[in-house]
Amino acid sequence: MQHAVGAPLPPPPGQGPGSRLGGHPPMGSHPVPPVPPVPAAPPAAGPAPGWPASPPPQAPPQPPPADATGHLMLPQGAPVPAAQPVDPAHAAVAVLLIGPAGAGKTTVARHWADTRRVPTAHISLDDVREWVRSGFADPQSGWNDHSEAQYRLARRTCGFAARNFLANGISCILDDAVFPDRPAVGLGGWKRHVGPGLLPVVLLPGLEVVLERNAERTGNRRLGDEEVARIHGRMAGWYGSGLPIIDNSQQDVTTTARLLDEVVARSLASPAGC
């Protein structure tokens, strides 16, 4: 049997108006109870006494104004001044004065430390080496394992003292006969113990001046002429190294100290060239 599209379908057998069950639901089925209405949510309660209220919703972020960079507002008026350069007359610095025996390192270093306008200490490697009394490795006996061990110990002690002085705002100047052909033992070792900011300066007068000054020395600091000439020849290797060199052959102590001040000032003004 066919029915027109949209017409109601006939009831299934046994459930029509003339069925035996007379319109009652079939056996085994139960009426579906009505769904109770969902109660409305209670109004939001305010904060409990003693507790702060919730913060109001934040407004969406706004694009930065034209005079801002990132999250920082540009200052009004004149541009931000650049960092002031280091004042070499008042800065706490560490200087290593290098030179052969008889160059006047200790004398110049002591005078430079005495005449600065800020607290400055003089640390002499030879003085520290001579702290060893019994068993001292005399440099007149030549360079051997024993003297090198004491040299390394004295250099570490000087470096430790220099770092402590600098940490307390006190400048320092050290002096040592550092050879350019032994960087691990010499300049590299000093920078490891003092720090990369160490300023090395070479004091290198002529050989005749060095021999004359060495002859005026006494005790174990006076070396033989041949040893002095050999050390002076090795020091010539600093030429071309890029380190500042002061030839104080014709300069007195005061003038040499002033030249050292100028070298330190240039080094602080352009640390990349040190």
Steps between C-alpha positions, in 0.01 A plus 500: 500500500627839411435832678521851386814689587443695821191295605509349852602137516243249625546375855679168544288189540329464839530868584230654288169627618335164440763289660427262779714697749287804443774764472692403810873467471627155426579268786843541645530873422476779763421865460804733501486735799521871419841664531502749789607856408864594571511755782664832418854555629507705820648848473876521559574559863726786599842445660505354847558750778870577532592390144574745217270522209603347168688741273302647214564354155804642328461708191652353183859616432530815299769560234801697633508871424730638237755625757557162664751223430384159618370544854718804580383853449756727342603785731381847421741779417872454435648162400626262767866585571759232424698329775781716630854380413720360772710762674855357497605724787239352733425154359607185682737330258762225502820570306779254429832674437725273293870546441848350536711517811628857536212660306379683810171309532487496879607863538250628242218281631553618857506866392189458285314341793618776736382789282156386382193683626326175596613217731756293309712206614836389365551123482856398415551142387861505621389612845247216519755247379735607779240414760656155477802515729634148546514323166467814291565435129765763429465637142879526484510119498308490171153391397405144600199304622550627854511868404209462257286339773567790734435748220160347426413500869598867535300594191187327633547681832535836321191429291298412808607824669420704188148359475436579865624857455281551192196352675540769764543786254880521528709513184823304477812487289710187472847463348666195351752404233250327271646340187301522176613155384344326803136615496364215712748572779505877454222731385238226464567384854468852637164551328373170635585601857409871491229507233453590133483871586870507590683778311853393396756772426861435393783709643800448271799735509818440301748226593767746618257660745387160628860386560578821685196476726561132568854579614353725771303214648603297801417157637336224300322746271824590327558277198805442285544714192458204266174402668372857481588523130326169431183607681501838322531328163201279572296803608545648153238247389233730643550733204224425255286331767255788521577572865589860590878545545669782691867565430618672816866516403502881521209547743510542874260321736245783513483536122477123452211482748322775307547308176357193675196704601444596136530138386249385762258777399517394134452137593190578707359720224535219242500166687460306175848607398667379817 
